[in-house]
Amino acid sequence: MANILVVDDELGIRDLLWEILNDEGHTVEVAENAAQARAARQRERPDLVLLDIWMPDTDGVTLLKEWSTTGLLTMPVIMMSGHATIDTAVEATKIGALAFLEKPITLQKLLKAVEQGLVKGSLRKPAAALSQPAEIVTEMTELTGQLTVSGMVELGPQAQQNFMLDKPLREARDEFEKAYFEYHLARESGSMTRVAEKTGLERTHLYRKLKQLGVDLSRGKRGAS
């Protein structure tokens, strides 16, 4: 995973981006202005920077230009703004920005931009090079009345779960749902953000569901370590 610096003067946006990226397994540092961003850059070069354009002390484009002219623009930078013009976005790109995200930033666009930024920065291999796509295979054994669900989890061993159908529907359904969510947690390395996206559930609902089913939330993260 990567070290990411988030620079934005809005507390709510900093907190939101920190939560999402931290949930993805990244180490996230936040800065509320250009001065803090400069200090963070001097301490350690981040793998990626998310940089707001409009800030109270120095705007993001000026800071980007400063890093570029002093040889400090050695990491991918993604610009963010809710009010920037096309000319501003083009200017930032010419200076060296990798991409531009318009606020409000959707989860899908954020994760895609971060992934592309890290790949282009040669800081990690594309996911396709790390593993083969996961597969789920479902079989019904007529003689035993047993349902077998098996999944080949990314970067992990094959997991298989058997379900006896000769039991109350609610009990059988809970067993299947528990195995279903455990599979996706392992596949997404414990990332609640990605599991919520893949299963189509709101994160709050997902947390309640996993707690109700008794799912071990640390299982996927242990499997990825």
Secondary structure as the mmCIF struct_conf table of DSSP 4:
data_model
#
loop_
_struct_conf.conf_type_id
_struct_conf.id
_struct_conf.beg_label_comp_id
_struct_conf.beg_label_asym_id
_struct_conf.beg_label_seq_id
_struct_conf.end_label_comp_id
_struct_conf.end_label_asym_id
_struct_conf.end_label_seq_id
STRN STRN1 ASN A 3 VAL A 7
BEND BEND1 ASP A 9 ASP A 9
HELX_RH_AL_P HELX_RH_AL_P1 LEU A 11 ASP A 23
TURN_TY1_P TURN_TY1_P1 GLU A 24 GLY A 25
STRN STRN2 THR A 27 ALA A 31
BEND BEND2 GLU A 32 ASN A 33
HELX_RH_AL_P HELX_RH_AL_P2 ALA A 34 ARG A 43
BEND BEND3 ASP A 47 ASP A 47
STRN STRN3 LEU A 48 ASP A 52
BEND BEND4 ILE A 53 ILE A 53
BEND BEND5 PRO A 56 THR A 58
HELX_RH_AL_P HELX_RH_AL_P3 GLY A 60 THR A 69
TURN_TY1_P TURN_TY1_P2 THR A 70 GLY A 71
BEND BEND6 MET A 75 MET A 75
STRN STRN4 VAL A 77 SER A 81
BEND BEND7 GLY A 82 HIS A 83
HELX_RH_AL_P HELX_RH_AL_P4 ILE A 86 ILE A 95
TURN_TY1_P TURN_TY1_P3 GLY A 96 GLY A 96
STRN STRN5 ALA A 99 GLU A 102
BEND BEND8 LYS A 103 PRO A 104
HELX_LH_PP_P HELX_LH_PP_P1 ILE A 105 THR A 106
HELX_RH_AL_P HELX_RH_AL_P5 LEU A 107 LYS A 120
TURN_TY1_P TURN_TY1_P4 GLY A 121 SER A 122
BEND BEND9 LEU A 123 ARG A 124
HELX_RH_AL_P HELX_RH_AL_P6 ALA A 127 LEU A 130
HELX_LH_PP_P HELX_LH_PP_P2 GLN A 132 ALA A 134
STRN STRN6 GLU A 135 THR A 141
TURN_TY1_P TURN_TY1_P5 GLU A 142 GLY A 145
STRN STRN7 GLN A 146 MET A 152
TURN_TY1_P TURN_TY1_P6 GLU A 154 LEU A 155
BEND BEND10 GLY A 156 GLY A 156
STRN STRN8 GLN A 158 MET A 164
BEND BEND11 LEU A 165 LYS A 167
HELX_RH_AL_P HELX_RH_AL_P7 LEU A 169 ARG A 187
TURN_TY1_P TURN_TY1_P7 GLU A 188 GLY A 190
HELX_RH_AL_P HELX_RH_AL_P8 MET A 192 THR A 199
TURN_TY1_P TURN_TY1_P8 GLY A 200 GLY A 200
HELX_RH_AL_P HELX_RH_AL_P9 ARG A 203 LEU A 213
TURN_TY1_P TURN_TY1_P9 GLY A 214 GLY A 214
TURN_TY1_P TURN_TY1_P10 LEU A 217 SER A 218
HELX_RH_AL_P HELX_RH_AL_P10 ARG A 219 ALA A 224
#
